[in-house]
Amino acid sequence: MTDDWGASRLDLDAYLDRIGLPRGGSLDEIHRAHLATIPFENLDVLLGAGVSVDLLDIERKLVHGRRGGYCYEHALLLGAALERLGYRVRRRLARIGDPAVTPRPRSHLTVWALVDDEWWLADTGYGSGLLSPVPLRDGAEATQGSGWTFRTVLLADGGWQLHERRSGHWFTHYTLPPEETFLVDVVAANWVTSTAPNSRFTAQIVVQRKDEHVAHLLTGRELVVEDPAGRQSTTTVADDELGAVLREMGLDLTPEQLAVLVARF
């Protein structure tokens, strides 16, 4: 088997220790532990450090540095760990939303894992998406936690969509085109996402955590707490509250890093 994605370089024991599963576990257990431990965040983009999609840099940051990351970092880390654990893995770039409604670039990275001859969609890097992997089976529905409900839909061209049920209607999170994804595609997508002036990740704080009952979504200084029924509460985070909010979401920044964010964002 070729190692096109460099999974052999991952320190698997360190990763499993980071997510609290030192002896490994099922796909579902690994996915949930990863999601519960490693936040979704874009702060290095705002702090001027940039985002690397080299696996060793991701390991250094998310595992040893105990930070979070956005989709490319999460997916490359999870995919490498699953490969090291013996899973057959694919990586696929998705288009946010439905391109038939609003065409968008392939900017979100997901992981597929083969279990008992069926491919499962694993996605720890969406922030407000899946808690557990879901089968890539046309029309399959899955309710997770206290009511987060998802559906996978096979498209005529062989691609897939992930839907979530909100307020009685199906909302399209993203569309997975049928074509294969290569590491060079991820490098290019990451460069645009982390540097383009019109990227949502270059102009504002984006930190997200989701559990069985609520999703915490910090965008700029607006913190939204949402439950599966769509009920929301919104607060504005003041300068002297930002550090505490980030710590509650799993991110303990240095005073210098926090000062940059407070001054600029």
Long-range contacts (C-beta under 8 A, 24 or more apart in sequence): 4-182, 4-183, 5-55, 5-76, 5-79, 5-80, 5-83, 5-91, 5-183, 6-55, 6-80, 7-55, 7-79, 7-80, 7-81, 7-83, 7-84, 7-89, 8-84, 9-55, 9-56, 9-59, 9-80, 10-55, 10-59, 10-77, 10-80, 10-81, 10-84, 11-59, 11-63, 12-81, 12-84, 12-85, 14-59, 14-63, 14-64, 15-59, 15-63, 15-77, 15-81, 16-81, 18-62, 18-63, 18-66, 24-85, 27-82, 27-87, 27-113, 27-115, 27-120, 27-122, 27-133, 28-132, 28-133, 30-78, 30-81, 30-82, 30-85, 31-78, 31-122, 31-124, 31-130, 31-131, 31-132, 31-133, 32-131, 32-132, 34-74, 34-77, 34-78, 34-124, 35-124, 35-131, 35-210, 36-211, 37-250, 38-62, 38-68, 38-69, 38-74, 38-77, 38-124, 38-250, 39-67, 39-68, 39-207, 39-208, 39-209, 39-249, 39-250, 39-251, 40-68, 40-69, 40-70, 40-71, 40-74, 40-125, 40-126, 40-127, 40-206, 40-207, 40-208, 40-209, 41-67, 41-68, 41-69, 41-70, 41-206, 41-207, 41-208, 41-249, 41-251, 42-70, 42-201, 42-205, 42-206, 42-207, 43-67, 43-68, 43-205, 43-207, 43-251, 43-253, 43-257, 43-261, 44-69, 45-194, 45-201, 45-202, 46-202, 46-204, 46-205, 46-260, 46-261, 46-264, 46-265, 47-257, 47-260, 47-261, 48-260, 50-194, 51-190, 51-193, 51-194, 53-183, 53-186, 53-187, 53-190, 55-80, 66-252, 67-251, 68-207, 68-250, 68-251, 69-125, 70-125, 70-127, 70-193, 70-201, 70-206, 71-108, 71-109, 71-110, 71-125, 71-126, 72-109, 72-125, 72-186, 72-189, 72-190, 72-193, 73-125, 74-109, 74-124, 74-125, 75-109, 75-110, 75-111, 75-123, 75-124, 75-125, 76-109, 76-186, 78-111, 78-122, 78-124, 78-125, 79-111, 82-111, 82-113, 82-122, 87-113, 87-114, 87-115, 88-113, 88-114, 89-113, 89-114, 90-119, 90-180, 90-181, 91-181, 91-186, 92-176, 92-177, 92-180, 92-181, 93-177, 93-181, 93-185, 93-186, 93-189, 94-162, 94-174, 94-175, 94-176, 94-177, 95-174, 95-175, 95-177, 96-173, 96-174, 97-172, 97-173, 97-174, 97-175, 98-161, 98-172, 98-175, 99-175, 101-172, 105-189, 105-192, 106-177, 106-181, 106-185, 106-189, 107-189, 107-192, 107-193, 108-174, 109-181, 109-186, 109-189, 110-174, 110-176, 112-136, 121-152, 121-160, 121-162, 121-176, 123-162, 126-173, 126-174, 127-206, 127-208, 127-209, 127-210, 127-217, 128-208, 128-210, 128-215, 128-217, 128-226, 129-162, 129-164, 129-173, 129-210, 130-162, 131-210, 131-211, 131-212, 134-162, 136-160, 144-212, 145-211, 145-212, 145-213, 145-228, 146-212, 146-213, 146-227, 146-228, 147-227, 147-228, 147-229, 148-210, 148-228, 149-228, 166-230, 167-230, 204-265, 205-261, 205-265, 207-246, 207-249, 207-251, 208-249, 209-249, 209-250, 216-248, 216-249, 218-245, 218-246, 218-249, 220-265, 221-265
